[in-house]
Amino acid sequence: MSIKDQVIAIIAEQAMLEPSDIQMENTLEDIGIDSLGLVESIFAIEETFDISVPFNANDPSAGDFDISSVAAIVAAVEKLKSEQAA
């Protein structure tokens, strides 16, 4: 399973949707993920990929982890994984 597919599966689970219902251009708000769901998604991503996500739950827009869309989250996870492998 690719990073993209795994991230979409995590987000879909939090939104209680099927992965096929998630589009790359969706924002988390579009699919009904609130701040608690976002935090749970971040924890699930960290656990699944064994990475540390630079994310501040008190100020989600701050930091280097882009949560503006599903595509941005996938790209951020791919970047963190590649940095970890280097």
Secondary structure, 3 states (H helix, E strand, C coil): CCHHHHHHHHHHHHHCCCHHHCCCCCCCCCCCCCHHHHHHHHHHHHHHHCCCCCCCCCCCCCCCCCCCCHHHHHHHHHHHHHHHHC
